[in-house]
Amino acid sequence: MKNLTKTFAIAALLFVSSVNVFATEIKDDKKILNKAVAENVVDEYINSTVKGNTLFIDEIFDNDFTHKVNAGNRQQAVKKSAYLKFLKENKGSEYNCDVNYEFVEKNANYSLARVTLDFGKFKRVDYVSMHMDQGQWKIDEVNSVYPR
């Protein structure tokens, strides 16, 4: 009976320790984004702008990135440094909207995606322009419009 109790105790200990080993979460600094796939970059754009996840924002935007907001009769432009600062300050903030996207144009060197954010009472459409740079997609411009 003692041997049976010890066997069950050892089996339970091995089970618990193996579950803990397999349940170990990957740390953020070890996650890798495959930027060779345009869809991954658009997904990460959505994660950073809509869902507040800033893990890969330094990787997906080109150095010459510009975000333009078309509001009324004027267009406001924001450069990469100011835009990344805004995203980092709002890390963890999530928009309450439905999001979907589709590619308007997609080829080997250039892609244009239309990302629609539906807030219920209004919509925002982001036109995300990307180019291929050394085997990786980079976002070089985003134009945000508010259709009527």
C-alpha positions in Angstrom: 0.0 0.0 0.0 2.9 2.4 0.8 4.4 1.7 -2.6 1.1 2.4 -4.3 0.8 5.7 -2.4 4.4 6.7 -3.3 3.8 5.8 -7.0 0.7 8.0 -7.2 2.5 10.8 -5.4 5.4 10.7 -7.9 3.0 10.4 -10.8 1.1 13.5 -9.6 4.3 15.4 -9.1 5.5 14.6 -12.6 2.1 15.5 -14.1 2.0 18.9 -12.3 5.6 19.7 -13.2 5.1 18.7 -16.9 2.0 20.8 -17.1 3.9 23.8 -15.7 6.7 23.3 -18.2 4.3 23.2 -21.2 2.2 26.1 -19.9 5.1 28.5 -19.7 4.2 31.6 -21.5 6.5 33.0 -24.2 7.9 36.4 -23.1 7.2 39.4 -25.3 10.8 40.0 -26.1 11.0 36.5 -27.7 8.1 36.8 -30.0 8.9 37.3 -33.6 6.8 38.9 -36.3 7.1 37.5 -39.8 7.2 40.8 -41.8 7.7 38.9 -45.1 3.9 38.4 -45.2 1.8 41.6 -45.9 -1.2 40.3 -43.9 1.0 39.9 -40.8 2.0 43.6 -41.0 -1.6 44.7 -41.5 -2.7 42.5 -38.5 0.0 44.1 -36.4 -1.0 47.6 -37.5 -4.5 46.8 -36.2 -3.1 45.3 -33.0 -1.1 48.5 -32.4 -3.6 51.1 -33.4 -6.9 49.5 -32.4 -6.0 47.1 -29.6 -3.2 49.0 -27.9 -0.5 46.3 -28.4 2.8 48.1 -29.0 5.1 45.2 -29.2 6.1 45.5 -32.9 5.5 49.2 -33.6 9.2 49.9 -34.0 9.4 47.2 -36.7 6.4 47.8 -39.0 6.7 51.5 -39.8 9.2 52.8 -42.3 11.6 55.6 -41.2 9.8 58.0 -43.5 6.3 57.0 -42.3 3.5 59.6 -42.3 0.0 59.4 -40.9 -2.4 61.8 -42.6 -5.9 62.5 -41.2 -8.4 63.9 -43.7 -10.9 65.9 -41.7 -13.0 68.5 -43.4 -11.2 70.9 -45.7 -7.7 70.3 -44.3 -5.3 67.4 -43.9 -3.2 66.9 -40.8 0.1 65.0 -41.2 2.0 63.3 -38.3 5.5 61.9 -38.7 6.7 58.5 -37.4 8.2 59.8 -34.1 5.1 61.6 -33.0 2.8 58.7 -34.1 4.9 56.1 -32.2 4.9 58.3 -29.1 1.1 58.5 -29.3 0.8 54.7 -29.6 3.2 54.1 -26.7 1.3 56.6 -24.5 -1.9 54.8 -25.3 -0.5 51.3 -24.8 -3.2 49.0 -23.6 -6.1 51.2 -24.7 -8.5 49.5 -27.0 -11.0 51.0 -29.4 -14.6 49.8 -29.0 -15.2 49.0 -32.7 -15.4 46.3 -35.3 -12.4 46.0 -37.6 -12.0 44.4 -41.0 -9.6 44.9 -43.8 -9.1 44.0 -47.5 -6.3 44.6 -49.9 -7.1 47.1 -52.6 -3.8 46.4 -54.4 -1.2 43.7 -53.7 1.9 42.8 -55.7 5.5 41.9 -55.0 6.7 45.4 -54.1 3.7 47.4 -53.1 0.5 46.8 -51.2 -2.5 49.0 -50.2 -4.9 47.8 -47.6 -8.2 49.3 -46.6 -8.8 48.9 -42.8 -12.3 49.8 -41.7 -13.1 50.7 -38.1 -16.8 50.6 -37.5 -17.8 52.5 -34.3 -21.5 52.1 -34.9 -22.4 55.7 -35.3 -19.5 56.5 -37.6 -16.7 54.7 -39.5 -13.0 55.4 -40.0 -11.2 54.0 -42.9 -7.4 53.7 -42.9 -5.6 53.3 -46.2 -2.4 51.5 -45.3 0.3 51.8 -47.9 3.2 49.4 -47.7 6.4 48.6 -49.6 8.8 45.7 -49.6 12.2 46.6 -48.1 14.9 43.9 -48.0 12.3 41.1 -47.8 10.1 42.7 -45.2 7.0 44.8 -45.6 7.1 48.3 -44.1 4.2 50.7 -43.7 5.2 54.0 -45.3 1.9 55.9 -45.1 -1.6 55.7 -43.6 -4.4 58.0 -44.7 -7.4 58.1 -42.4 -10.7 59.2 -43.7 -14.2 59.5 -42.2 -16.7 58.6 -44.9 -20.2 59.9 -44.6 
